[in-house]
Amino acid sequence: MGQLSRKAAQGTGVIVPAVVVQRQTHSAPATRRQPALSPMGRWVEVLNAFLRQDDWGVRDLAAATSLPRSAVHRILHEMQRQDLLSAVEVRA
């Protein structure tokens, strides 16, 4: 898929969150496991990453968000399909 870039918000209809939502870090008892992020929570993690940096590769974004590469790939693909992101050619 290459790298993806957040589109300029001007004239694209893209809504950029004004407040970055952070995950709560409450400790769960040792016998209970923290629930995984919901699909929307994963989207928020990816959106927050694009607020910090405009260009990401799938592997780098997965590492930065601690999400599985497959999930990041699906999210980026859907964001591109919804015209929220555009692929950019990477030149060496």
C-alpha atoms as an extended CHARMM CRD file, in Angstrom:
* protein
*
        92  EXT
         1         1  MET       CA              0.0000000000        0.0000000000        0.0000000000  PROA      1               0.0000000000
         2         2  GLY       CA              2.9750000000        2.3460000000        0.5110000000  PROA      2               0.0000000000
         3         3  GLN       CA              2.8050000000        5.3130000000        2.8130000000  PROA      3               0.0000000000
         4         4  LEU       CA             -0.3690000000        7.1830000000        3.5200000000  PROA      4               0.0000000000
         5         5  SER       CA             -0.8020000000       10.8470000000        4.2040000000  PROA      5               0.0000000000
         6         6  ARG       CA             -3.5650000000       12.7750000000        5.9330000000  PROA      6               0.0000000000
         7         7  LYS       CA             -5.3380000000       15.0160000000        3.4370000000  PROA      7               0.0000000000
         8         8  ALA       CA             -5.4010000000       18.7230000000        4.0170000000  PROA      8               0.0000000000
         9         9  ALA       CA             -8.5870000000       19.4680000000        5.9070000000  PROA      9               0.0000000000
        10        10  GLN       CA             -9.4410000000       22.4550000000        3.7110000000  PROA      10              0.0000000000
        11        11  GLY       CA            -12.2490000000       21.5870000000        1.3190000000  PROA      11              0.0000000000
        12        12  THR       CA            -12.1730000000       17.8230000000        1.9610000000  PROA      12              0.0000000000
        13        13  GLY       CA            -14.9030000000       17.5450000000        4.5660000000  PROA      13              0.0000000000
        14        14  VAL       CA            -12.4710000000       15.8090000000        6.9180000000  PROA      14              0.0000000000
        15        15  ILE       CA            -13.3260000000       16.2470000000       10.5820000000  PROA      15              0.0000000000
        16        16  VAL       CA            -10.2480000000       16.5670000000       12.7630000000  PROA      16              0.0000000000
        17        17  PRO       CA            -10.8380000000       15.9310000000       16.4540000000  PROA      17              0.0000000000
        18        18  ALA       CA            -10.1550000000       18.9620000000       18.6290000000  PROA      18              0.0000000000
        19        19  VAL       CA             -9.2350000000       16.8870000000       21.6410000000  PROA      19              0.0000000000
        20        20  VAL       CA             -6.9360000000       13.9050000000       21.5340000000  PROA      20              0.0000000000
        21        21  VAL       CA             -8.5110000000       11.0930000000       23.5070000000  PROA      21              0.0000000000
        22        22  GLN       CA             -6.0450000000        9.1630000000       25.6200000000  PROA      22              0.0000000000
        23        23  ARG       CA             -6.5140000000        5.6280000000       26.8450000000  PROA      23              0.0000000000
        24        24  GLN       CA             -7.1970000000        5.2080000000       30.5130000000  PROA      24              0.0000000000
        25        25  THR       CA             -4.4720000000        3.2750000000       32.2680000000  PROA      25              0.0000000000
        26        26  HSD       CA             -6.3310000000        1.8110000000       35.2160000000  PROA      26              0.0000000000
        27        27  SER       CA             -4.7730000000       -1.3500000000       36.6000000000  PROA      27              0.0000000000
        28        28  ALA       CA             -6.9620000000       -4.4120000000       36.4010000000  PROA      28              0.0000000000
        29        29  PRO       CA             -6.7300000000       -7.1320000000       39.0310000000  PROA      29              0.0000000000
        30        30  ALA       CA             -4.1910000000       -9.8220000000       38.1320000000  PROA      30              0.0000000000
        31        31  THR       CA             -6.9590000000      -12.3760000000       37.5420000000  PROA      31              0.0000000000
        32        32  ARG       CA             -8.8770000000      -10.1520000000       35.0860000000  PROA      32              0.0000000000
        33        33  ARG       CA             -7.5430000000       -9.2050000000       31.6910000000  PROA      33              0.0000000000
        34        34  GLN       CA             -7.9210000000       -5.6850000000       30.2720000000  PROA      34              0.0000000000
        35        35  PRO       CA            -10.4400000000       -5.7270000000       27.4270000000  PROA      35              0.0000000000
        36        36  ALA       CA             -8.9450000000       -5.1440000000       23.9860000000  PROA      36              0.0000000000
        37        37  LEU       CA             -9.6600000000       -1.8730000000       22.2260000000  PROA      37              0.0000000000
        38        38  SER       CA            -12.9330000000       -1.7240000000       20.3620000000  PROA      38              0.0000000000
        39        39  PRO       CA            -12.8050000000       -1.1880000000       16.5960000000  PROA      39              0.0000000000
        40        40  MET       CA            -13.6130000000        2.4960000000       17.1710000000  PROA      40              0.0000000000
        41        41  GLY       CA            -10.8230000000        2.6700000000       19.7400000000  PROA      41              0.0000000000
        42        42  ARG       CA             -8.3970000000        1.3560000000       17.1260000000  PROA      42              0.0000000000
        43        43  TRP       CA             -9.5580000000        4.0240000000       14.6760000000  PROA      43              0.0000000000
        44        44  VAL       CA             -8.9820000000        6.6880000000       17.3460000000  PROA      44              0.0000000000
        45        45  GLU       CA             -5.4460000000        5.3820000000       17.9240000000  PROA      45              0.0000000000
        46        46  VAL       CA             -4.6980000000        5.6630000000       14.2010000000  PROA      46              0.0000000000
        47        47  LEU       CA             -6.2680000000        9.1480000000       13.9660000000  PROA      47              0.0000000000
        48        48  ASN       CA             -4.2320000000       10.3070000000       16.9730000000  PROA      48              0.0000000000
        49        49  ALA       CA             -1.0700000000        9.0520000000       15.2730000000  PROA      49              0.0000000000
        50        50  PHE       CA             -1.9100000000       11.1340000000       12.1840000000  PROA      50              0.0000000000
        51        51  LEU       CA             -2.3330000000       14.1800000000       14.4200000000  PROA      51              0.0000000000
        52        52  ARG       CA              1.2880000000       13.7020000000       15.5450000000  PROA      52              0.0000000000
        53        53  GLN       CA              2.7540000000       12.9260000000       12.1040000000  PROA      53              0.0000000000
        54        54  ASP       CA              1.4260000000       13.2180000000        8.5400000000  PROA      54              0.0000000000
        55        55  ASP       CA              3.1170000000       10.2730000000        6.7860000000  PROA      55              0.0000000000
        56        56  TRP       CA              3.1580000000        6.6740000000        7.9970000000  PROA      56              0.0000000000
        57        57  GLY       CA              4.0040000000        3.2510000000        6.6760000000  PROA      57              0.0000000000
        58        58  VAL       CA              1.8990000000        0.3340000000        7.9260000000  PROA      58              0.0000000000
        59        59  ARG       CA              4.7080000000       -1.2050000000       10.0090000000  PROA      59              0.0000000000
        60        60  ASP       CA              5.7110000000        2.0900000000       11.6210000000  PROA      60              0.0000000000
        61        61  LEU       CA              2.1090000000        2.9910000000       12.3920000000  PROA      61              0.0000000000
        62        62  ALA       CA              1.4420000000       -0.4460000000       13.8790000000  PROA      62              0.0000000000
        63        63  ALA       CA              4.4990000000       -0.0890000000       16.1080000000  PROA      63              0.0000000000
        64        64  ALA       CA              3.5620000000        3.4560000000       17.1710000000  PROA      64              0.0000000000
        65        65  THR       CA             -0.0180000000        2.4870000000       18.0600000000  PROA      65              0.0000000000
        66        66  SER       CA              0.7260000000       -0.9990000000       19.4500000000  PROA      66              0.0000000000
        67        67  LEU       CA             -1.9280000000       -2.3930000000       17.1210000000  PROA      67              0.0000000000
        68        68  PRO       CA             -1.5480000000       -5.5030000000       14.9450000000  PROA      68              0.0000000000
        69        69  ARG       CA             -0.3070000000       -4.7570000000       11.4240000000  PROA      69              0.0000000000
        70        70  SER       CA             -3.3560000000       -6.5120000000        9.9580000000  PROA      70              0.0000000000
        71        71  ALA       CA             -5.7000000000       -4.2170000000       11.9020000000  PROA      71              0.0000000000
        72        72  VAL       CA             -3.7330000000       -1.1120000000       10.8920000000  PROA      72              0.0000000000
        73        73  HSD       CA             -3.7780000000       -2.2200000000        7.2550000000  PROA      73              0.0000000000
        74        74  ARG       CA             -7.5710000000       -2.7050000000        7.3270000000  PROA      74              0.0000000000
        75        75  ILE       CA             -8.1080000000        0.6800000000        8.9840000000  PROA      75              0.0000000000
        76        76  LEU       CA             -5.8410000000        2.4830000000        6.5020000000  PROA      76              0.0000000000
        77        77  HSD       CA             -7.4770000000        0.7330000000        3.5740000000  PROA      77              0.0000000000
        78        78  GLU       CA            -10.9350000000        1.7970000000        4.7730000000  PROA      78              0.0000000000
        79        79  MET       CA             -9.7540000000        5.3610000000        5.4600000000  PROA      79              0.0000000000
        80        80  GLN       CA             -8.3660000000        5.5160000000        1.9390000000  PROA      80              0.0000000000
        81        81  ARG       CA            -11.6160000000        4.0720000000        0.5440000000  PROA      81              0.0000000000
        82        82  GLN       CA            -13.5550000000        6.7710000000        2.4460000000  PROA      82              0.0000000000
        83        83  ASP       CA            -11.2170000000        9.3910000000        0.9240000000  PROA      83              0.0000000000
        84        84  LEU       CA             -9.7710000000       10.3640000000        4.3180000000  PROA      84              0.0000000000
        85        85  LEU       CA             -6.2180000000        9.3680000000        3.3200000000  PROA      85              0.0000000000
        86        86  SER       CA             -4.3030000000        9.2480000000        0.0980000000  PROA      86              0.0000000000
        87        87  ALA       CA             -1.3440000000        7.0880000000       -0.8360000000  PROA      87              0.0000000000
        88        88  VAL       CA              1.8770000000        8.9300000000       -1.5540000000  PROA      88              0.0000000000
        89        89  GLU       CA              4.7570000000        7.6160000000       -3.6120000000  PROA      89              0.0000000000
        90        90  VAL       CA              7.8830000000        6.9910000000       -1.5680000000  PROA      90              0.0000000000
        91        91  ARG       CA             11.0460000000        8.0660000000       -3.3510000000  PROA      91              0.0000000000
        92        92  ALA       CA             14.3690000000        6.7190000000       -2.1590000000  PROA      92              0.0000000000
